[in-house]
Amino acid sequence: MPSPQRAVMTISLPPQMAREYRQIAREKGETASELFREMFLFYKQQKLKQELYEFQEYGAGKVSEMGISEEEIERLIFEGR
């Protein structure tokens, strides 16, 4: 029975992928669950990085449209603090 701090999940993979997954876990000396948690955390980090990049691109586009220089941006940021 799972502990209150764990939820049991079932996933399905093609047989070849399942073999590779188990092999990777063995090579790393981890359980399948440990490897999944590591992969999931990595995915979340990458997703956050992508969102930050998209936000930066959006901001850069707006700044360009408004014709604001980097110096002006820094001045405006520090004025608001």
C-alpha positions as CSV (number, residue, x, y, z in Angstrom):
1,M,0.0,0.0,0.0
2,P,1.4,3.4,-1.0
3,S,2.4,5.8,1.8
4,P,0.5,9.1,2.2
5,Q,3.4,10.9,0.6
6,R,3.4,8.8,-2.6
7,A,0.8,8.2,-5.3
8,V,1.1,5.1,-7.5
9,M,0.8,5.7,-11.2
10,T,0.8,3.3,-14.1
11,I,2.2,4.3,-17.5
12,S,2.5,2.3,-20.6
13,L,5.4,2.3,-23.0
14,P,6.3,0.5,-26.2
15,P,8.3,-2.6,-25.3
16,Q,11.6,-1.3,-26.7
17,M,11.2,2.0,-24.9
18,A,10.4,0.1,-21.6
19,R,13.6,-1.9,-22.0
20,E,15.7,1.2,-22.7
21,Y,14.1,2.9,-19.7
22,R,14.9,0.0,-17.3
23,Q,18.4,-0.1,-18.8
24,I,19.0,3.6,-18.1
25,A,17.7,3.2,-14.5
26,R,20.0,0.2,-14.0
27,E,23.0,2.1,-15.4
28,K,22.3,5.0,-13.1
29,G,21.7,2.7,-10.1
30,E,18.2,4.1,-9.7
31,T,14.8,2.7,-9.4
32,A,12.3,3.3,-12.2
33,S,10.5,5.7,-9.9
34,E,13.6,7.6,-9.1
35,L,14.4,8.0,-12.8
36,F,10.9,9.1,-13.5
37,R,11.0,11.8,-10.7
38,E,14.4,13.0,-12.1
39,M,13.0,13.2,-15.6
40,F,9.9,15.0,-14.5
41,L,11.8,17.6,-12.5
42,F,14.1,18.1,-15.5
43,Y,11.0,18.6,-17.8
44,K,9.6,21.2,-15.4
45,Q,12.8,23.1,-15.3
46,Q,13.1,23.1,-19.1
47,K,9.4,24.3,-19.4
48,L,10.1,27.2,-17.0
49,K,13.2,28.2,-19.0
50,Q,11.2,28.1,-22.2
51,E,8.4,30.3,-20.6
52,L,11.1,32.7,-19.3
53,Y,12.6,32.9,-22.8
54,E,9.2,33.6,-24.4
55,F,8.5,36.3,-21.8
56,Q,11.9,37.9,-22.5
57,E,11.1,37.8,-26.3
58,Y,7.8,39.4,-25.7
59,G,9.3,42.1,-23.5
60,A,12.1,42.8,-26.0
61,G,9.5,43.1,-28.8
62,K,7.5,45.6,-26.8
63,V,10.6,47.6,-25.9
64,S,11.5,47.7,-29.5
65,E,8.1,48.9,-30.5
66,M,8.2,51.7,-27.9
67,G,11.8,52.7,-28.9
68,I,13.1,52.5,-25.4
69,S,16.8,52.0,-24.8
70,E,18.5,49.7,-22.4
71,E,19.6,52.7,-20.3
72,E,16.0,53.9,-20.1
73,I,14.8,50.5,-19.0
74,E,17.3,50.4,-16.2
75,R,16.4,53.9,-15.1
76,L,12.7,53.0,-15.1
77,I,13.2,49.8,-13.2
78,F,15.3,51.5,-10.5
79,E,12.8,54.5,-10.3
80,G,10.1,52.0,-9.5
81,R,12.0,50.4,-6.6
